[in-house]
Each structure stands twice: as structure tokens, then as C-alpha cells.
Amino acid sequence: MKLLRYGDKGREKPGLLDRSGRVRDLSAHLDDIAGVALLPDSIARLRTLDPERLPLVEGTPQADLGLGPCVGQVGKFVAIGLNYADHAAETGAAVPSEPIVFGKWTSSISGPDDDVELPRGSVKTDWEVELGVVIGEGGKYIDEDRALAHVAGYCLVNDISEREWQGERGGTWAKGKGFDTFGPIGPWLVTPDEIADVAALPMWLEVDGHRYQQGSTATMIFGVARIISYVSQCMSLHPGDVITTGTPPGVGMGQKPPVYLRGGEVMRLGIEGLGTQTQRVVRG
């Protein structure tokens, strides 16, 4: 299934994408794509529904029908840094021996096609196409060999990053990662049964039509199961928590000379099977 949230910003309704690419309303069956609605039993109940018998929502998603973040009421937005061997190489960083874990504030979460707002005075705002993992069944001290059973679905994430605030102004990476609009997620949450191999998904990102990132989850240093298990040693995971898992090479800071967002650009990005996002960059 491809689950989504559609409608006016802040008042999104739950829906799913049918085989024809149309949105079907799920409001009679759940309040939101959030929390307990992402538990395994809840997802199993949704699978029993016939999409053709659900109310059809007028409009074309990501055209004249706006989509919000594909998960609502996110409790934790956890990120993994330097998790692609080829990205670590382009930044000159050593390959980490353990996952680098940091947080993105939940207030950074936005819809897949919402504007990205540059912080005031920003000179080094950058892009990062990433695979997002949405937790279904929660837990802590999760065994790696059972970790994938805790996944409700996968989604596309743009881990927007202000590099000066991230690395040059002291403290932790989180300062440069959590500005408002710096966490577009969606367009849909795709359940694992629709993904043949999460470790072999092509991914890409363009700015104003120029393709900067072209990679694959195949070059991840730590796979999804390892990441879930590791993060669960640090914190309890809950239904609806989102973990974004790192980016392939081609970020702005890796260009020679570096290229950063100044305002007015349009970013487009995608991961095979998980859809695309389009964001206009605006000045704060």
C-alpha cells in the first residue's frame, strides 16, 4: 500500500493511492496516518479494504491535490550521518565504525512539495536525498535479525542541512538540521511488501534541472536493520517515529567549488518506488 495524507495544511486527512494513481479517502477507518494506526494489526486491517469501494478524492495528487507529510504526529525524527561510503569519501570524512545518530526537530517536518525556507543569513544550505524508515511496532533493544518486522513503511526524505550551523558554529549537528521546513517527507508511506529490496533502491536529486545526486541504497554502510537495532539501544522507538538513513554523494558541500542554495531554486528528488518531491527554495 501507499498511504498518504492529503488536503489543507495542518488539517490533512488519511488516504491511500490506488492502482490508477488516484487518492482514496480512509477517514471512515482511521483518524490519521499516525501512531497506533501504523501498528502491524492496523496495517493488516487496511490491507483487507478494497480501494475501489473507498470514497474517491477529487484531484490529482501533487498537482491540484496537495499532500502533507506522509506521517502525522511524529514523536521522534532521528537521522543517521555519513552512512554512505561514497558520500563519506566526497566529504573527506572517515567511514564511521558505528552509526552517527542525531536528531531533527519534528517542527522541521513539512510536506513533499512545500517550499523550503532558507534561515535568515544562511549562506550554506544544502540538500540530501534520503531513505526514510517509519516505525510500526515500537520497542527498545531490538535484535537486528528482527528489526525489519518493526517497519511500517518507507518514505522519501530531503534532509535539508545548513552547513555553517551544522559544522562551524559549535555544538552538535542538530543545529543545522532542524530549521523549519528542513524535513520534507512523503509523498507516501510505502509498506514493505511493495519494496523488493530496500538495499538496492536507486535515488537522485536535481536542482534547477541539474542532477547532483545519483546513487543507491546499495552503498549504505549500515543497513536498515542495523540502524533500527542500533537506535533502539539509545532510545525507545514508538509507532510513527521516523528514521532518515543518510545520503549518497552529490551534496552541495561536495562540489568543487561548493554549491549552496541561495533562494529561487527548485529541487526535485526521488527514490525508486517511493515517489518524488518538488520544492521551491525561498528566503526566510
C-alpha positions, 0 to 999 in steps of 0.5 A: 500500500501507499498511504498518504495524507492529503488536503489543507495544511495542518488539517490533512486527512488519511488516504491511500493511492490506488492502482490508477494513481488516484487518492482514496479517502480512509477517514471512515477507518482511521483518524490519521496516518499516525501512531497506533494506526501504523501498528502491524494489526492496523496495517493488516486491517487496511490491507483487507479494504478494497480501494475501489469501494473507498470514497474517491478524492477529487484531484490529482495528487501533487498537482491540484491535490496537495499532500502533507507529510506522509506521517502525522504526529511524529514523536521522534525524527532521528537521522543517521550521518555519513552512512554512505561510503561514497558520500563519506569519501566526497566529504573527506570524512572517515567511514564511521565504525558505528552509526552517527545518530542525531536528531531533527526537530519534528517542527522541521517536518513539512510536506513533499512539495512545500517550499523550503525556507532558507534561515535568515543569513544562511549562506550554506544550505544544502540538500540530501536525498534520503531513505526514510524508515517509519516505525510500526511496532515500537520497542527498545533493544531490538535484535537486528535479525528482527528489526525489519518486522518493526517497519511500517513503511518507507518514505522519501526524505530531503534532509535539508542541512545548513552547513555553517550551523551544522559544522562551524558554529559549535555544538552538535549537528542538530543545529543545522538540521532542524530549521523549519521546513528542513524535513520534507517527507512523503509523498507516501508511506510505502509498506514493505511488501511493495519494496523488493529490496530496500538495499538496492533502491536507486535515488537522485536529486536535481536542482534547477534541472541539474542532477547532483545526486545519483546513487543507491541504497546499495552503498549504505554502510549500515543497513536498515536493520542495523540502524533500527537495532542500533537506535533502539539501544539509545532510545525507545522507538514508538509507532510513527517515529521516523528514521532518515538513513543518510545520503549518497554523494552529490551534496552541495558541500561536495562540489568543487567549488561548493554549491549552496542554495541561495533562494529561487531554486527548485529541487526535485528528488526521488527514490525508486518506488517511493515517489518524488518531491518538488520544492521551491527554495525561498528566503526566510 
